[in-house]
């Protein structure tokens, strides 16, 4: 579904990505793990059209994304949930969800999608008239995911969904991500919380200082000694 080939990029002359290759097949949850500053968010920004690569190719279902505007990429069915949630704090929960459907025309479909989001996150229905900025961190993350789902994504890009959340909330978010896969949504999950990401994903990539250093089934990477030492808090014996 998604293919990244030889991507290079940077900011202000400083390179952040060095020949990155990555693939996501339809129906997968693929995790991208790495330390802060490894280039994970930069890669998502390139896929979403917010940045342009200096070299390489990004394609979605066979179509090049490199020169497409972000809105066109969303229209194709590739939608990103940004790091830090970025909900519209002055808008209500319902209004935030409606903003996720800004490119859709049929109001009946929008109502149906909102009902689906409320089934996924019942607390959002309870808070539908509450301003987004007054929600807890976990509720805001649910709202950010729900807002993205209003666009009916084929591929959902999640940037650090566990950031700043309590462990119980993180576990609930990860269960929801697995539920999205079961419902037919493909997911690319970017996470510093390697333990949760590898428990949730089918496959994973390790990104270190702008380069992919390891890739494979998530279970195999979770058992890899170097991954355990670097990301799972286990010391080398």
C-alpha positions as CSV (number, residue, x, y, z in Angstrom):
1,X,0.0,0.0,0.0
2,X,2.8,2.4,1.0
3,X,6.3,2.3,-0.5
4,X,9.2,4.6,0.5
5,X,12.4,4.3,-1.5
6,X,15.7,6.0,-0.9
7,X,14.2,9.0,0.9
8,X,16.7,11.7,1.9
9,X,15.6,14.9,3.6
10,X,16.8,17.6,5.9
11,X,16.2,21.0,7.5
12,X,18.2,24.1,6.7
13,X,21.0,22.1,5.1
14,X,21.2,19.6,7.9
15,X,20.3,16.1,6.7
16,X,17.8,14.2,8.8
17,X,17.1,11.1,6.7
18,X,19.6,9.0,4.7
19,X,18.3,6.7,2.1
20,X,15.3,5.4,4.1
21,X,13.3,2.4,2.6
22,X,10.0,1.3,4.1
23,X,6.9,-0.6,3.0
24,X,3.4,-1.0,4.5
25,X,1.2,-3.7,3.1
26,X,-2.6,-3.5,3.2
27,X,-4.0,-4.8,6.4
28,X,-0.8,-4.4,8.5
29,X,0.1,-2.5,11.5
30,X,3.7,-1.5,11.0
31,X,5.7,0.2,13.8
32,X,8.5,2.7,13.3
33,X,10.5,2.9,16.5
34,X,13.5,5.0,17.5
35,X,14.9,7.5,19.9
36,X,13.8,11.1,20.0
37,X,15.5,12.9,17.0
38,X,15.9,9.7,14.9
39,X,13.9,11.2,12.1
40,X,10.5,9.5,12.7
41,X,8.3,12.6,12.5
42,X,10.3,13.9,9.6
43,X,9.5,10.7,7.7
44,X,5.8,11.0,8.4
45,X,5.8,14.6,7.3
46,X,7.4,13.6,4.0
47,X,4.8,10.8,3.5
48,X,2.0,13.3,4.3
49,X,3.3,15.9,1.9
50,X,4.2,18.5,4.6
51,X,7.9,18.2,3.6
52,X,9.6,17.5,0.3
53,X,12.4,15.0,0.0
54,X,15.7,16.0,-1.5
55,X,15.9,12.5,-3.1
56,X,13.9,9.3,-3.3
57,X,10.3,8.3,-3.9
58,X,7.1,7.9,-1.8
59,X,4.1,6.1,-3.4
60,X,0.7,5.1,-2.1
61,X,-1.2,2.4,-3.9
62,X,1.1,2.9,-6.8
63,X,0.7,6.7,-7.1
64,X,3.6,9.0,-6.4
65,X,3.0,11.4,-3.5
66,X,6.2,13.5,-3.8
67,X,4.6,16.4,-5.6
68,X,1.1,16.2,-4.2
69,X,-0.4,18.8,-1.8
70,X,-1.3,17.4,1.6
71,X,-5.0,17.8,0.9
72,X,-4.7,15.6,-2.2
73,X,-2.9,13.0,-0.1
74,X,-5.7,13.0,2.4
75,X,-8.2,12.7,-0.4
76,X,-6.4,9.5,-1.5
77,X,-7.0,8.0,1.9
78,X,-3.8,8.6,3.7
79,X,-4.4,10.5,7.0
80,X,-2.0,11.5,9.8
81,X,-2.7,12.0,13.5
82,X,0.0,14.5,14.6
83,X,2.3,14.3,17.5
84,X,0.9,16.1,20.5
85,X,-2.7,15.6,19.4
86,X,-3.2,19.2,18.2
87,X,-6.9,19.3,18.8
88,X,-8.8,22.5,18.2
89,X,-9.0,23.6,21.8
90,X,-11.7,26.3,21.3
91,X,-14.0,23.9,19.3
92,X,-16.3,21.3,20.9
93,X,-15.6,17.6,20.5
94,X,-18.3,17.3,17.9
95,X,-16.9,20.3,16.0
96,X,-13.4,18.8,16.1
97,X,-14.8,15.6,14.6
98,X,-16.6,17.5,11.9
99,X,-13.3,19.2,11.0
100,X,-11.9,15.8,10.2
101,X,-14.5,15.4,7.5
102,X,-13.9,18.8,5.9
103,X,-13.3,17.3,2.5
104,X,-16.4,15.1,2.5
105,X,-19.6,16.3,0.9
106,X,-22.4,14.0,2.1
107,X,-23.8,14.9,5.6
108,X,-25.4,11.5,6.0
109,X,-22.0,9.8,5.7
110,X,-20.5,12.2,8.1
111,X,-23.2,11.5,10.7
112,X,-22.6,7.7,10.3
113,X,-18.9,8.1,10.7
114,X,-19.3,10.2,13.8
115,X,-21.5,7.5,15.3
116,X,-18.7,5.0,14.5
117,X,-16.2,7.2,16.3
118,X,-18.5,7.4,19.3
119,X,-18.8,3.6,19.4
120,X,-15.1,3.4,19.4
121,X,-14.6,6.1,22.1
122,X,-17.8,6.4,24.1
123,X,-16.3,9.1,26.3
124,X,-16.3,11.4,23.3
125,X,-20.0,11.1,22.9
126,X,-20.4,12.0,26.6
127,X,-18.2,15.0,26.0
128,X,-19.5,15.9,22.6
129,X,-20.5,19.5,23.6
130,X,-17.3,20.1,25.6
131,X,-14.4,22.1,24.3
132,X,-11.5,20.1,23.1
133,X,-9.0,22.0,25.2
134,X,-10.7,21.0,28.4
135,X,-10.3,17.2,27.8
136,X,-7.7,15.1,29.5
137,X,-4.6,14.1,27.6
138,X,-6.0,10.6,26.9
139,X,-9.3,12.0,25.8
140,X,-7.6,14.5,23.5
141,X,-5.6,11.6,21.9
142,X,-8.9,9.7,21.4
143,X,-10.3,12.9,19.8
144,X,-7.3,13.3,17.5
145,X,-7.7,9.7,16.3
146,X,-11.4,10.1,15.9
147,X,-11.0,13.3,13.9
148,X,-8.6,11.4,11.5
149,X,-11.1,8.5,11.2
150,X,-13.8,11.0,10.1
151,X,-11.8,11.3,6.8
152,X,-12.3,7.5,6.3
153,X,-8.5,6.7,5.9
154,X,-7.2,3.7,4.1
155,X,-3.9,4.2,5.8
156,X,-3.7,5.9,9.2
157,X,-0.3,7.5,10.3
158,X,-0.1,7.7,14.1
159,X,2.7,9.9,15.4
160,X,3.6,9.1,19.1
161,X,0.0,8.3,20.2
162,X,1.3,7.3,23.7
163,X,3.2,10.5,24.4
164,X,2.5,11.8,27.9
165,X,-0.2,9.4,28.7
166,X,-0.7,7.1,31.7
167,X,0.1,3.4,31.1
168,X,-3.6,2.3,31.3
169,X,-4.6,4.9,28.7
170,X,-1.7,3.8,26.5
171,X,-2.8,0.2,26.7
172,X,-6.4,1.3,25.7
173,X,-5.1,3.3,22.8
174,X,-3.1,0.3,21.5
175,X,-6.2,-1.9,21.8
176,X,-8.1,0.6,19.7
177,X,-5.3,0.5,17.1
178,X,-5.5,-3.3,16.9
179,X,-9.3,-2.9,16.5
180,X,-8.9,-0.5,13.6
181,X,-6.8,-3.1,11.9
182,X,-9.5,-5.7,12.4
183,X,-12.0,-3.2,10.9
184,X,-9.9,-2.9,7.8
185,X,-7.7,0.2,8.4
186,X,-4.0,-0.2,7.7
187,X,-1.7,1.6,10.3
188,X,1.8,3.0,10.3
189,X,2.6,3.6,14.0
190,X,5.5,5.9,15.0
191,X,6.5,5.4,18.7
192,X,9.2,6.0,21.2
193,X,7.4,3.5,23.5
194,X,9.0,0.5,21.8
195,X,7.6,-2.1,24.1
196,X,4.0,-1.2,23.4
197,X,4.6,-0.6,19.7
198,X,6.2,-4.1,19.3
199,X,3.3,-5.7,21.2
200,X,0.8,-4.0,18.9
201,X,2.5,-4.2,15.4
202,X,2.9,-7.0,12.9
203,X,6.2,-5.7,11.6
204,X,8.6,-3.0,12.6
205,X,11.5,-0.8,11.5
206,X,14.2,0.6,13.8
207,X,15.3,4.1,12.8
208,X,18.5,5.4,14.2
209,X,20.0,8.9,13.3
210,X,18.1,8.9,10.0
211,X,18.8,5.4,8.9
212,X,16.9,2.1,9.1
213,X,19.1,-0.2,11.0
214,X,16.8,-3.2,11.6
215,X,13.5,-4.5,10.2
216,X,11.5,-7.6,10.6
217,X,8.5,-9.2,12.4
218,X,7.7,-7.3,15.6
219,X,8.1,-10.3,17.8
220,X,11.5,-11.0,16.4
221,X,12.6,-7.5,17.0
222,X,11.2,-7.5,20.5
223,X,13.5,-10.6,21.2
224,X,16.5,-8.9,19.5
225,X,19.3,-8.3,22.1
226,X,20.3,-4.9,20.6
227,X,16.7,-3.7,20.5
228,X,16.2,-4.9,24.1
229,X,19.3,-3.0,25.2
230,X,18.5,0.2,23.3
231,X,14.7,0.5,23.6
232,X,13.3,-2.0,26.1
233,X,15.5,-1.2,29.1
234,X,17.3,-4.5,29.3
235,X,21.0,-4.6,29.9
236,X,23.4,-6.8,28.0
237,X,24.2,-10.0,30.0
